[in-house]
């Protein structure tokens, strides 16, 4: 089992580029197709803790579900935003690469290099 996990959307160019960077470094990550295997709220909270960011920073504001669920409303707290991401995983920014107790967003893909350095 790999020490790295990527939350991956194969249709996303940044996600594909990040996966390529990992493989070029001889890392075969566990691949989680998060649109098919929806993470629950607890799992998303865990990812946010590893990323060391708030829920709003993980939201994709260009998605229809963002507008439909009025997620631009600044009064919504992390719990509400996480619940929205659990219900609509397309709202989750991608890719996320996890190594141990740390994670990075692969935007840009080169961000993953910091995880490889320890």
Beta strands, then each sheet from edge to edge (+ up, - down):
strand 1: 4-7
strand 2: 30-32
strand 3: 96-99
strand 4: 102-105
sheet 1: 2+ 1+ 3- 4+
end
